[in-house]
Amino acid sequence: MNYFVIQSKAHPWDTTWTTWTNRQFPTLEEAKAFFDTLPIKADHRIAEAYTVTRFKPIKEA
């Protein structure tokens, strides 16, 4: 099941987003409602969690 989180950057020049793990929202509407309460929205965003399936080749002995 997907959920939504708030992410932020420490500085505008940062390229890394930090995820607020203590705030997870089951719907986008709930995430947007919380986002609207933030006093400063710059360098914050809503992100959707998702699963990535990757494959790694095995090494033959």
C-alpha positions as CSV (number, residue, x, y, z in Angstrom):
1,M,0.0,0.0,0.0
2,N,1.4,3.4,-0.9
3,Y,1.5,6.3,1.4
4,F,2.6,9.9,1.3
5,V,5.3,11.8,3.3
6,I,6.6,15.3,3.6
7,Q,10.2,15.8,2.5
8,S,12.5,18.8,3.1
9,K,15.9,20.2,2.3
10,A,18.1,21.9,4.9
11,H,19.3,24.5,2.4
12,P,18.0,25.6,-1.1
13,W,21.3,24.5,-2.7
14,D,21.0,20.9,-1.3
15,T,20.2,18.1,-3.6
16,T,19.2,15.6,-0.9
17,W,15.7,15.4,0.4
18,T,15.1,14.4,4.0
19,T,12.0,12.3,4.7
20,W,9.8,13.1,7.7
21,T,9.4,9.5,8.9
22,N,7.1,10.5,11.7
23,R,4.5,11.9,9.3
24,Q,3.0,9.3,7.0
25,F,-0.4,10.0,5.3
26,P,-2.6,7.3,3.7
27,T,-4.1,9.7,1.2
28,L,-2.8,12.6,-0.9
29,E,-5.6,14.8,0.4
30,E,-4.4,14.3,4.0
31,A,-0.8,15.1,3.0
32,K,-1.9,18.2,1.2
33,A,-4.0,19.3,4.2
34,F,-0.9,19.0,6.4
35,F,1.3,20.7,3.8
36,D,-1.0,23.6,3.8
37,T,-0.5,24.1,7.6
38,L,3.3,24.5,7.1
39,P,4.3,28.2,7.8
40,I,7.1,28.0,5.2
41,K,6.6,25.8,2.2
42,A,9.8,26.5,0.4
43,D,12.2,23.5,0.2
44,H,9.3,21.2,1.3
45,R,7.4,18.8,-0.9
46,I,5.0,15.9,-0.8
47,A,6.4,12.5,-1.9
48,E,4.7,9.2,-2.6
49,A,6.3,6.0,-1.2
50,Y,6.6,3.2,-3.7
51,T,8.4,-0.2,-4.0
52,V,11.1,-0.7,-6.5
53,T,11.9,-4.2,-7.8
54,R,15.5,-4.7,-8.9
55,F,17.3,-7.7,-10.1
56,K,20.9,-8.6,-9.5
57,P,22.7,-11.4,-11.5
58,I,23.9,-14.3,-9.5
59,K,27.5,-15.5,-9.6
60,E,28.0,-19.0,-10.7
61,A,30.4,-20.9,-8.5
